[in-house]
Amino acid sequence: MSVTAIGWKNKKGTGMRTCNCGSWKQHWINASGEPWPATCSIAGCGNAAEVGAHIINKDVSGEYIVPACKSCNNSTSEFDLKPGITLISANKQKTCEA
């Protein structure tokens, strides 16, 4: 999916959500068909990608999952994504296996 890399924020209140994939990390792997990246998707961060972060953007419809470190996943600040990051819909009906 090709969308802007600028102006993303973490979606609040998603910590207790689950999906049939077992984790949001596995959700991203299953839906993207890509290997889990070594580093966080957030621009300027070189930490290890540990979790599937729920992110939103006022200029993009929907909620998405990206690989992120725990620190960036807990950030309340707006951030940009690194170039070429694969965004996966957080809509379980569209992306989770039954």
Secondary structure, DSSP 8 states (H G I E B T S, - for coil): -----SSEEE-TT-TT---TTSSHHHHHHHHH-S---SB-SBTT--SB--EEEEEEETTEEEEEEEEE-HHHHT--S-B-B-TT---EE--HHHH---
